[in-house]
Structure formats: C-alpha cells, structure tokens
Amino acid sequence: MEGPENLSIVLFAGGFDRVHYALVMASAAAATNRKVTLFFTGRALNTLLAGDADGAPGWHRLDAADDGSRPAERDAFFTANGLAGFEELLEACVMLKVTVMACEMGLRALGLPAGAPLRPDVPVKTGGVVTFLNDAPKTGAILFV
C-alpha cells in the first residue's frame, strides 16, 4: 500500500524537538518526491523570524527541548552525534521546494507587528487557515505537530 503523494504539516507547538522533527519529516518526504507544505503557527513561528540583533536565528527562541535544554544546546548535541542540525534541515526544505507558510493570525497572536521581519533565506508565503487548506490536496495527509 502506497502512502500519500502529498504531506501537509501544521506546526503549532513551539518545542524545539517537535519543530526539528517536523523538518526531518518534511525534508524526507520532499526527497521522496512528495509535495510538502509546512504551515507555521503559534510558537513554532519563531522558526521563521529574522535573527536577533546579536545574529541568533529566530529558532533559538523556540521553547526548550524535551530534555529541558535550550534549542541551541540541543541542536549542538544533535550535530555532535551525527544528526542533521536545524539549519541544515531548513536549508534542505528550501532546496527541495517545500512550501513554507506563516499563519497571519499566529503572527498577530504572538504580538508581532504587521510586516515583522522573517528570514530572508526562506521563501515564506503568508496566509490563513483557509489558504493552507486550499493548498492541501484532498488526497494528501495532514499532520498536526
């Protein structure tokens, strides 16, 4: 039995491990010729925010990892143990043409001003839930993380 040809992932939770694994799923699905959409909302939107004044990427503001460590610490642990790092996975998603969407309502819910700066290296479409649902094929799978 074959799996769905399309995968749409809603990233609502802002925990580092959850967002990291969603990027793993998205890049793997795209690498196997599936159309993939990542819809960021809630605290997961920190992934797409431009870096801080000190140059730290927005994903450093994600919630703690499942083991309680900060995102940068957990990412360093992953890469030291031969796992793909956060930036590597995000770059792979971009290279593999994963559609990245930012929820307009989620941006407002975080208290961000209209036009808040997002990562310039990640093509991001903004829209709402209806935009996401219209993008998701009827025969595809939707995961909620």
LINTA-V859788 format. One record per residue. RES is the residue in three letters. PHI is phi in whole degrees, -180 to 180 (none if undefined). Layout:
{{RES | PHI} {RES | PHI}}
This chain:
{{MET | none} {GLU | -85} {GLY | -82} {PRO | -66} {GLU | -79} {ASN | -128} {LEU | -134} {SER | -118} {ILE | -119} {VAL | -96} {LEU | -103} {PHE | -105} {ALA | -71} {GLY | -102} {GLY | -71} {PHE | -54} {ASP | -61} {ARG | -66} {VAL | -68} {HIS | -57} {TYR | -70} {ALA | -63} {LEU | -68} {VAL | -61} {MET | -61} {ALA | -64} {SER | -68} {ALA | -66} {ALA | -64} {ALA | -65} {ALA | -68} {THR | -103} {ASN | 65} {ARG | -101} {LYS | -79} {VAL | -127} {THR | -126} {LEU | -108} {PHE | -111} {PHE | -90} {THR | -147} {GLY | 55} {ARG | -70} {ALA | -66} {LEU | -60} {ASN | -55} {THR | -56} {LEU | -95} {LEU | -73} {ALA | -61} {GLY | -66} {ASP | -72} {ALA | -60} {ASP | -84} {GLY | 92} {ALA | -70} {PRO | -66} {GLY | -57} {TRP | -65} {HIS | -65} {ARG | -91} {LEU | -63} {ASP | -67} {ALA | -56} {ALA | -69} {ASP | -60} {ASP | -88} {GLY | 91} {SER | -77} {ARG | -72} {PRO | -53} {ALA | -64} {GLU | -67} {ARG | -66} {ASP | -63} {ALA | -63} {PHE | -62} {PHE | -59} {THR | -66} {ALA | -66} {ASN | -105} {GLY | 80} {LEU | -96} {ALA | -66} {GLY | -81} {PHE | -59} {GLU | -64} {GLU | -62} {LEU | -68} {LEU | -65} {GLU | -62} {ALA | -62} {CYS | -61} {VAL | -65} {MET | -63} {LEU | -88} {LYS | 65} {VAL | -68} {THR | -77} {VAL | -113} {MET | -122} {ALA | -113} {CYS | -75} {GLU | -62} {MET | -64} {GLY | -63} {LEU | -63} {ARG | -67} {ALA | -64} {LEU | -81} {GLY | 80} {LEU | -85} {PRO | -71} {ALA | -58} {GLY | 78} {ALA | -55} {PRO | -67} {LEU | -105} {ARG | -58} {PRO | -74} {ASP | -91} {VAL | -121} {PRO | -67} {VAL | -120} {LYS | -97} {THR | -99} {GLY | 178} {GLY | -111} {VAL | -62} {VAL | -63} {THR | -60} {PHE | -61} {LEU | -65} {ASN | -69} {ASP | -77} {ALA | -76} {PRO | -64} {LYS | -62} {THR | -97} {GLY | -90} {ALA | -101} {ILE | -119} {LEU | -110} {PHE | -115} {VAL | -112}}
